Amino acid sequence: MRIAVVGGGPAGLYLSILMKRADPAHEITVHERNAPGATFGWGVVFSEETLGALRDADLESHTQITDAFAAWNAIEIRHGGHVVRSRGHAFSAISRKLLLEILQRRALALGVELRFEDEVGDDLPDAHLVVGADGVNSIVRARHADAFGPSVKPFPSRFVWFGTDLVFDAFTFVFRETEHGFFQVHAYPFDADTSTFIVECNEATWQRAELDKRSEEETIAFCEDLFAEELGGHRLLSNRSIWLSFLDVRNRSWHHENVVLMGDAAHTAHFTIGSGTKLALEDAIGLANAFVRHPGDVRAALVEYETERQPVVERFQQAATDSAGYFENVSRYGGFHPLQFGFNLLTRSGRITYTNLALRDPHFIRQLDAWFTGDAGALIAPPPMFAPLELAGLTLPNRVVQAPVGEAAEPDGRPGEGDAARLREAAGSGAGLVLTGLVAASPEGRTTPRCPAIHDEAQQRVWAEIVRAVHEAGARIVLQLGHAGRRASTRPREQGADLPLRQGGWPLLAASPLPYTDRSPVPKAMGAADMKRVREAFAAAAGRAADAGFDGLELDLAHGHLLAGFLSPLTNRREDEYGGTLENRLRYPLAVLDAVRERWPADRLLAVRLSATDWARRGSGPEEAVEVARALAGRGAGLIDVVAGQTVAESRAEYRRGFLTALGDRIRSEAGVPTLVGGHLTTADEINTAVGAGRADLCVLETQAIAPRTGVRW
Ligand SMILES: Cc1cc2nc3c(=O)[nH]c(=O)nc-3n(C[C@H](O)[C@H](O)[C@H](O)COP(=O)(O)OP(=O)(O)OC[C@H]3O[C@@H](n4cnc5c(N)ncnc54)[C@H](O)[C@@H]3O)c2cc1C
């Protein structure tokens, strides 16, 4: 087979080696626009698992690469005058230049033709297989853009990739707070004399520091000055080192006819997880193996390569995006204790969790546990999940919340035996806090005829019994008080979501007369009298919840229900003082909160459930949610229960595991209010990680998702 490889970076060179090894009869030409020794960047990092794959694919180059490695096992985090070190992380790094030299030598030895200073233009070489391994600005990708469907977007941060003659002994992160904002360094050794030294900041900081106006020399001088303490007289070395924005590259498809993309041409993963070269090399392994399985069948091999590699790469891209987001917003965590700051950094992309770190570095986790429970000297302390929490007058024994779902109320709105049983079971689970489902503040506020309510004496009495039972089981209980608004009067959930009642429906109320689905009735836009009546109903219900003995009250401003309907521009089209600006849209929900607060004891927790994003075009997003959370906290909300979506029926949900943690993290750190998050958290590890890293204060553990599968009872 005649193979033309465009690009002599790690991807193209390694593929040519593996293809030649697999079949020496292949005629392989690598077209590289640069001269042999000319490349960008300094050292690149590898993890242990990559190395295993390289050894199996080509022992010869693996041996040469690993012989040249600088290896270490510590990560050091310097911030605010503190230094935190974590050990047990196996890293290796190599100079990019040396890596390319090794791969070039190996390719030549196997008989690959390397054509340097040979820039491929719009006319791609003629071959049985054309490989686009030409990096982030790939010409091959551009040539067949219609077929590949690329998306190329800059991350909103800037970086400059230096070397330095200071040899670090750990992967070192340095954070420096300046008048312009946070700058951070990612530094690690890659040979006996040199380290990589990448300086990064977010776009706003970069603009404020006017770094766009500085030349290469001035940039070096700026960075040397900023990190003079760490550099200790050592120099920063430039290799065409200028400020860049990292490009996020994705492609709908990686192949078209006999043309295939690999490495950065196909996908990038933000450099803060140091995986681009690894992914490029693994692409080469995947592609070469596909040809071993389908010799001479280009189409079958390319389909297999893409099917196998795309999901793997997407997982890395998600981790890389989370990691990049962490560094963009790291100033949020500037006030954290050094240990928590470090733990937050180490767990930023989800690839290291509490449990992983406990294995890698038990000492670090012991210190974190001790600090978290408030006894820095303790040798043995419970993990963050089991640390008690004091919250607005409520003392919780641990950070786990059970929020059982289901509605089983009597026709008159009294909670049914099914509701009571679920809450009692949740209370006996060991969770510190139990949260009810939506409890209606008025008859027309019920979601379905099975939705429990708390607007009369009889309902209050049953709730009081449930509260007693929960307390006897050792847990605390919070009532979620709401009004379903335009999502009211529907059939029970098990018959389908948001299906209007066939019979016995009741009139709906909402901020604006917009039905929830095509089949939903049109709600009445609330007038002044409706607003007064509903506000008073909420206040009266809050008084009843207090009398029933609830430990906390959670006001529902979520999921497209009545009060949430005022918040979102998608569902609030009012032209009076309750619509338009965010300040106006907040007016009615805040008025209800005020009314509730007057009837709710000052020494008990008042929480709010808030949709942090509408997940819909032109809807509210996390930025607005932070503003809302701030306003709510300013009016007495001591906890935000963060949820997402369902504002409009057509919202585009992103229900990946732990999907609420990042949203909650943002609200917690930017609005400065404690948060409760769920989002399919099913393990202690996820809760220990989120709580220990300061991303949440309380977490809903989804035990229902686990129990039926294990089937174990004792
Ligand atoms: C700051 C920074 C730090 C990084 N750190 C790490 C790290 O620690 N670990 C890690 O694994 N990865 C790291 N990466 C990512 C890594 O550099 C890339 O993912 C990797 O180089 C991708 O390899 P590639 O072969 O696909 O592309 P490249 O390495 O970009 O190679 C593409 C080649 O194609 C050539 N070319 C381009 N166009 C043409 C043309 N028209 N004709 C001929 N030749 C052409 C180029 O000259 C180049 O040699 C980092 C990246 C950055 C920006």
The ligand as an ORCA input file, in Angstrom:
! r2SCAN-3c Opt
* xyz 0 1
  C       1.629     24.213     25.917
  C       1.434     22.805     25.517
  C       1.876     21.795     26.354
  C       1.703     20.476     26.004
  N       2.108     19.522     26.869
  C       1.879     18.236     26.572
  C       2.288     17.220     27.457
  O       2.850     17.489     28.510
  N       2.030     15.926     27.152
  C       1.396     15.592     25.998
  O       1.154     14.408     25.776
  N       1.018     16.530     25.114
  C       1.238     17.849     25.367
  N       0.838     18.803     24.499
  C       0.109     18.429     23.281
  C       1.007     17.949     22.171
  O       1.984     18.877     21.876
  C       0.181     17.650     20.925
  O      -1.018     17.034     21.257
  C       0.967     16.730     20.015
  O       2.082     17.410     19.539
  C       0.115     16.256     18.853
  O       0.906     15.564     17.939
  P       0.565     15.579     16.393
  O       1.593     14.754     15.747
  O      -0.856     15.265     16.196
  O       0.703     17.112     15.965
  P       2.002     18.051     15.971
  O       2.928     17.664     17.029
  O       1.501     19.432     15.941
  O       2.687     17.725     14.600
  C       2.139     18.134     13.367
  C       3.258     18.271     12.373
  O       2.689     18.546     11.106
  C       3.495     19.508     10.460
  N       2.651     20.163      9.460
  C       1.588     20.959      9.693
  N       1.048     21.358      8.537
  C       1.784     20.800      7.550
  C       1.695     20.840      6.149
  N       0.753     21.523      5.527
  N       2.607     20.145      5.435
  C       3.571     19.431      6.058
  N       3.699     19.371      7.378
  C       2.801     20.030      8.122
  C       3.973     20.405     11.576
  O       5.141     21.126     11.238
  C       4.211     19.408     12.696
  O       5.516     18.937     12.704
  C       1.047     20.139     24.796
  C       0.633     21.143     23.926
  C       0.807     22.467     24.288
  C       0.348     23.545     23.345
*
